[in-house]
Amino acid sequence: MDYKKLFKTHKLRAAILDLVRFVPDKPMIRFQYRLSLKRRLNLKDPKRYTEKLQWYKLYYRNPVMHKCVDKYAVREFVRERGLEDILVPLYGRYDSIDEVDWESLPDSFVVKTTFGGGGLDVVLCRDKKELDIEAIRKKFDFRPGKVKYGTGGREWAYFGIPKAIVVEKLLVNEEHPESGVNDYKFFCYDGKAKFIYLDVDRFVDHKRKFFDRDWNDLNIISEYKLLKDDVPKPGNLNEMIETAEKLASGFPYVRVDLYSVSGKIYFGEMTFYPWSGYIQFVPDEADMLFAKDLELRKFEANEG
């Protein structure tokens, strides 16, 4: 059964998950894993990347993670790592969409929640004159407060962070303005970038390609179409790797997302549980490849 076909909207799925937040994390994660990937979750001796991410959710507890997943608070973390120059210019942070002063904003900008993920809580405004403010109000209609324990994919790092909205500068791909900028995502293990995937045309015809850190094509497919074109190695790849590793230092695993616009690097976000660990790769061997360097037993002291 494909639960996304049964419960078609993200809002409906979130509401259902909220209703069952009383279910303890471990059985809920086992259920979600089985429902999503059609196989039993091995937590005693996880071998797969998708299994290790479930272990990571359950047992790794580093309070700094709360700051890193909050799309406003992470800006302070980036500054603390000496990387303030890669921050996307900020126009404002708001506790409610009703607080936004639309008249004061430039003609183009991005609106997003501080606690969302997967592009589900993002609006790109390319021309303010065409902005449907009422539709945005509906999209960002959430109760003020903090993220509840037990909601979503049981991603511990998000629990308790404040719900808010940020408005930032819209980064533009000058060659293809309608497509969005290239999004480089670095899988970092114990502070070392090992794998990268590139997302292109995210708002037109989303495509993706996976590479190793030397920019060798891994021929892996996930939930979006494979980017079949040959993609030249970015001229600033080494600089992006160095930047990602500075941000990833001190964590067993984190995905660091960066944008590159005309050779200039910008920070995207940090994600400790990509896809919430519920992703099917083709070929399936990729699930083992991405798991190899995630040595969870080094961090057993963090179990709670």
PERA-V297252 format. One record per residue. N is the residue number from 0. RES is the residue in one letter. NEAR is the number of other ideal C-beta (glycine too) atoms within 12 Angstrom. D_LAST is the distance of its C-alpha to the last C-alpha in whole Angstrom. Layout:
BEGIN
N&RES&NEAR&D_LAST  N&RES&NEAR&D_LAST
END
This chain:
BEGIN
0&M&10&33  1&D&12&32  2&Y&20&30  3&K&16&31  4&K&10&35  5&L&12&34  6&F&18&33  7&K&12&34  8&T&14&33  9&H&20&30  10&K&19&30  11&L&16&31  12&R&27&28  13&A&25&26  14&A&16&27  15&I&23&26  16&L&28&23  17&D&20&23  18&L&16&24  19&V&21&22  20&R&21&19  21&F&14&18  22&V&20&17  23&P&15&14  24&D&29&12  25&K&19&12  26&P&19&16  27&M&30&17  28&I&37&16  29&R&28&18  30&F&23&21  31&Q&33&21  32&Y&36&21  33&R&21&23  34&L&25&25  35&S&27&26  36&L&30&26  37&K&16&28  38&R&18&26  39&R&17&23  40&L&32&19  41&N&20&18  42&L&27&14  43&K&15&15  44&D&13&17  45&P&29&17  46&K&24&21  47&R&33&22  48&Y&39&21  49&T&42&20  50&E&33&18  51&K&38&16  52&L&44&16  53&Q&44&14  54&W&39&11  55&Y&41&11  56&K&40&11  57&L&33&8  58&Y&26&6  59&Y&32&8  60&R&21&7  61&N&23&11  62&P&19&13  63&V&26&16  64&M&33&15  65&H&28&16  66&K&29&20  67&C&37&20  68&V&38&20  69&D&34&22  70&K&40&26  71&Y&33&27  72&A&29&25  73&V&37&24  74&R&28&28  75&E&20&27  76&F&34&25  77&V&33&28  78&R&18&30  79&E&19&28  80&R&30&28  81&G&15&32  82&L&29&32  83&E&17&34  84&D&16&37  85&I&33&35  86&L&32&34  87&V&33&36  88&P&22&38  89&L&27&36  90&Y&27&39  91&G&27&36  92&R&25&33  93&Y&29&34  94&D&22&32  95&S&20&34  96&I&30&36  97&D&17&39  98&E&19&39  99&V&28&40  100&D&14&43  101&W&25&44  102&E&10&48  103&S&14&46  104&L&27&44  105&P&20&46  106&D&18&48  107&S&24&45  108&F&33&41  109&V&35&37  110&V&39&36  111&K&37&32  112&T&38&29  113&T&38&26  114&F&37&23  115&G&32&25  116&G&33&25  117&G&29&27  118&G&25&31  119&L&18&30  120&D&28&31  121&V&29&33  122&V&32&37  123&L&30&39  124&C&30&43  125&R&22&45  126&D&16&48  127&K&24&48  128&K&12&51  129&E&13&49  130&L&24&46  131&D&16&45  132&I&22&44  133&E&13&43  134&A&15&42  135&I&30&39  136&R&20&39  137&K&13&38  138&K&24&35  139&F&34&34  140&D&18&34  141&F&30&30  142&R&13&29  143&P&20&29  144&G&15&25  145&K&20&22  146&V&33&20  147&K&24&19  148&Y&21&15  149&G&24&16  150&T&32&19  151&G&37&20  152&G&39&18  153&R&37&14  154&E&40&14  155&W&35&11  156&A&38&14  157&Y&36&16  158&F&27&15  159&G&23&17  160&I&32&19  161&P&28&23  162&K&31&25  163&A&31&28  164&I&37&31  165&V&38&32  166&V&38&36  167&E&33&36  168&K&25&39  169&L&31&40  170&L&32&40  171&V&27&43  172&N&24&44  173&E&15&48  174&E&14&49  175&H&16&48  176&P&19&47  177&E&17&46  178&S&23&43  179&G&30&41  180&V&35&40  181&N&40&38  182&D&38&34  183&Y&40&33  184&K&35&29  185&F&42&28  186&F&45&25  187&C&38&23  188&Y&33&21  189&D&21&20  190&G&24&23  191&K&26&26  192&A&38&27  193&K&32&28  194&F&38&29  195&I&39&31  196&Y&41&32  197&L&38&35  198&D&36&35  199&V&31&39  200&D&25&41  201&R&30&38  202&F&25&40  203&V&16&43  204&D&18&42  205&H&22&38  206&K&27&38  207&R&35&36  208&K&34&36  209&F&35&34  210&F&31&34  211&D&26&33  212&R&27&33  213&D&15&37  214&W&25&38  215&N&15&39  216&D&24&38  217&L&29&36  218&N&19&38  219&I&33&34  220&I&23&34  221&S&30&32  222&E&22&32  223&Y&26&35  224&K&19&38  225&L&25&39  226&L&28&41  227&K&14&44  228&D&14&45  229&D&11&45  230&V&24&43  231&P&13&44  232&K&21&42  233&P&24&41  234&G&14&43  235&N&23&40  236&L&28&38  237&N&18&37  238&E&22&37  239&M&39&34  240&I&33&32  241&E&26&32  242&T&35&31  243&A&43&28  244&E&28&27  245&K&30&27  246&L&40&25  247&A&36&22  248&S&26&22  249&G&23&19  250&F&37&17  251&P&32&16  252&Y&42&18  253&V&41&20  254&R&40&23  255&V&46&25  256&D&42&28  257&L&44&32  258&Y&37&35  259&S&33&38  260&V&27&41  261&S&17&45  262&G&16&43  263&K&24&41  264&I&37&37  265&Y&33&35  266&F&38&31  267&G&39&30  268&E&43&26  269&M&43&23  270&T&38&21  271&F&38&17  272&Y&38&18  273&P&38&21  274&W&32&23  275&S&32&19  276&G&39&20  277&Y&38&22  278&I&33&25  279&Q&23&28  280&F&31&30  281&V&19&34  282&P&15&34  283&D&22&31  284&E&17&31  285&A&26&29  286&D&30&26  287&M&20&26  288&L&25&27  289&F&36&25  290&A&32&22  291&K&21&24  292&D&24&23  293&L&40&19  294&E&18&18  295&L&33&14  296&R&17&14  297&K&16&15  298&F&24&11  299&E&14&9  300&A&13&8  301&N&21&6  302&E&17&4  303&G&14&0
END
